[in-house]
Amino acid sequence: MRWLKSKKARVNLIAVYYFQLILLLGIGIYSLSGVNKIQKQFSELFSKKLIPAMDISRVLELQYQNRFHLEEFLTGLSLENQIQLLDDIRRNNNEIDSLTNLYITSSSSMEAIEREDLKEFVKAHKAYRKEEGYIINLHGAGHGSVAANRFKLESSIKFQNAVRPMKKFEAIELSLGKKINERVKGQVNAMNWVLYSVMALAVLGSIALGLNLGKMYMEN
């Protein structure tokens, strides 16, 4: 293997070695950076969009539960059953307040459109809850038919006004979540292209070195 003592052969070997070493270091650094970015994006997707979307769904569920509870309350069931329904309504409203306050206190991290929908919901839900209490009091005072009519008319409109902002809020969260997901997909695709390109360069460099060394071997 005297041909390996050739200065040209040694230079080629060293050049390809360092070339592949630089490629490996570069790909390692790029991969770590890309993985960290993707992890951060998924964390943002989970904490800022997925959890809020779940909480919003819960608020909507509680709103509809209270609507059904109020309707049952007005049907004139037993006093025990009515007391239980009022307890359920009160408990649901407390949970709605708790979930809503969680986002009101962290509204600075929200998009402007999210803050607007949240404000709209708070205002509309407050109006509906006032109507809800008024209907309960009417029924308790013996004005069952008046309370039932009010439930079908005025309170129905106020209920829809209270539900609408949360539905909009939910749609916004899903839309923003999709954007983050698309951004992550773009980063993953970019990483794949870089990795494949580096692998191809490494293979081509090795082939070129092999051909060059084979040529020098034949010449010697």
C-alpha positions in Angstrom: 0.0 0.0 0.0 2.8 2.3 -1.0 0.3 4.5 -2.8 -1.1 5.6 0.6 2.3 7.2 1.3 1.6 9.6 -1.5 1.1 13.1 -0.3 -1.8 13.6 -2.7 -3.6 10.5 -1.2 -3.0 11.7 2.3 -4.3 15.1 1.5 -7.4 13.6 -0.1 -8.1 11.4 2.9 -7.6 14.2 5.3 -9.8 16.6 3.3 -12.7 14.1 3.0 -12.3 13.2 6.7 -12.7 16.8 7.8 -15.4 17.5 5.2 -17.5 14.6 6.6 -16.6 15.6 10.2 -17.9 19.2 9.5 -21.0 17.7 7.9 -21.7 15.5 10.9 -21.2 18.4 13.3 -23.3 20.7 11.2 -26.1 18.2 10.9 -25.9 17.4 14.7 -26.2 21.1 15.6 -29.0 21.7 13.1 -30.9 18.7 14.3 -30.7 19.6 17.9 -31.8 23.2 17.1 -34.7 21.9 15.0 -35.8 19.4 17.6 -35.8 22.1 20.3 -37.9 24.4 18.0 -40.4 21.7 17.3 -40.7 20.8 20.9 -41.3 24.5 21.8 -44.0 24.7 19.0 -45.8 21.6 20.3 -45.6 22.9 23.8 -47.2 26.1 22.6 -49.8 24.2 20.7 -50.7 22.1 23.8 -50.6 24.8 26.4 -51.9 27.8 24.5 -54.4 26.3 22.1 -55.4 22.7 23.0 -56.0 23.3 26.7 -58.0 26.5 26.0 -60.1 24.8 23.4 -60.9 22.0 25.9 -61.8 24.6 28.5 -64.0 26.5 26.1 -65.8 23.2 25.2 -66.3 22.7 28.9 -67.8 26.2 29.3 -70.2 25.5 26.4 -71.2 22.2 28.0 -71.9 23.9 31.3 -73.9 26.6 29.6 -76.2 24.1 27.9 -76.4 22.0 31.1 -77.7 25.1 32.9 -80.2 25.8 30.2 -81.6 22.2 30.4 -81.6 22.4 34.3 -83.6 25.7 34.2 -86.1 24.1 31.8 -86.5 21.1 34.1 -86.8 23.5 37.1 -89.8 25.2 35.4 -91.7 22.0 34.7 -92.9 21.8 38.3 -91.2 18.7 39.6 -90.8 17.9 43.3 -89.3 20.5 45.6 -86.3 18.2 46.3 -85.6 17.9 42.6 -85.9 21.6 42.1 -83.4 22.3 44.9 -81.0 19.8 43.3 -81.3 21.5 39.9 -80.6 25.0 41.5 -77.5 23.5 43.2 -76.4 22.1 39.9 -76.9 25.5 38.2 -75.0 27.3 40.9 -72.1 24.8 40.8 -71.9 25.1 37.0 -71.9 28.9 37.2 -69.1 28.8 39.7 -67.0 26.5 37.4 -67.8 28.8 34.4 -66.5 31.8 36.5 -63.4 29.9 37.5 -62.5 28.9 33.9 -63.3 32.4 32.6 -61.3 34.2 35.3 -58.3 31.9 34.4 -58.2 33.5 31.0 -59.1 37.0 32.1 -56.0 37.1 34.3 -53.8 35.8 31.5 -55.4 37.9 28.7 -52.0 39.7 27.9 -50.8 36.5 26.3 -53.9 36.2 24.1 -54.5 37.5 20.6 -56.5 40.7 20.2 -59.4 38.8 18.6 -59.4 36.3 21.5 -59.6 39.1 24.1 -62.5 40.7 22.3 -64.5 37.5 22.2 -63.7 36.9 25.9 -65.0 40.4 26.8 -68.1 39.8 24.7 -68.7 36.5 26.5 -68.3 37.9 30.0 -70.8 40.7 29.2 -73.3 38.4 27.5 -73.1 35.7 30.1 -73.5 38.2 32.9 -76.7 39.4 31.2 -78.0 35.9 30.8 -77.2 34.9 34.3 -79.2 37.9 35.5 -82.1 36.7 33.4 -81.7 33.2 34.7 -81.9 34.4 38.3 -85.0 36.6 37.4 -86.8 33.6 36.0 -86.0 31.4 39.0 -87.3 34.2 41.3 -90.5 34.6 39.2 -91.2 30.9 39.5 -90.4 30.9 43.2 -92.9 33.7 43.7 -95.7 31.7 42.1 -95.6 33.1 38.6 -94.8 29.9 36.8 -96.4 30.7 33.5 -94.7 34.1 33.3 -91.4 32.5 34.1 -92.0 29.8 31.4 -92.8 32.4 28.7 -89.8 34.4 29.7 -87.6 31.3 29.4 -88.9 30.7 25.9 -88.5 34.3 24.7 -86.2 36.8 26.4 -83.9 34.3 28.0 -83.5 32.3 24.8 -82.1 35.3 23.0 -79.8 36.2 25.9 -78.6 32.6 26.0 -77.7 32.5 22.4 -75.8 35.8 22.9 -73.9 34.2 25.7 -73.1 31.0 23.7 -72.0 32.7 20.5 -68.8 34.3 21.7 -67.6 31.0 23.2 -68.2 29.3 19.9 -66.3 32.0 18.1 -63.5 31.7 20.7 -63.3 27.9 20.1 -63.1 28.4 16.4 -60.3 30.9 16.7 -58.4 28.6 19.0 -58.7 25.7 16.5 -57.6 28.0 13.7 -54.6 29.3 15.6 -53.7 25.7 16.6 -53.8 24.6 12.9 -51.4 27.5 12.0 -48.9 26.3 14.7 -49.3 22.8 13.4 -48.6 23.9 9.8 -45.6 25.8 11.0 -44.3 22.6 12.7 -44.8 20.6 9.6 -42.8 23.2 7.6 -39.9 23.0 10.0 -40.0 19.1 9.9 -40.0 19.2 6.1 -37.1 21.7 6.1 -35.1 19.5 8.5 -35.8 16.4 6.3 -34.5 18.2 3.2 -31.3 19.3 5.0 -30.7 15.9 6.4 -31.2 14.2 3.1 -29.0 16.7 1.3 -26.2 16.3 3.9 -26.4 12.5 3.6 -26.2 12.8 -0.2 -23.1 15.1 0.1 -21.5 12.6 2.4 -22.1 9.7 0.1 -20.9 11.6 -3.0 -17.8 12.7 -1.1 -17.0 9.1 -0.1 -17.6 7.9 -3.7 -15.4 10.6 -5.1 -12.6 9.8 -2.6 -12.9 6.1 -3.4 -12.7 6.7 -7.1 -9.7 9.1 -6.6 -7.9 6.7 -4.4 -8.6 3.8 -6.8 -7.2 5.8 -9.6 -4.0 6.5 -7.7 -3.8 2.9 -6.7 -3.9 1.8 -10.3 -1.3 4.4 -11.3 1.1 3.1 -8.6 
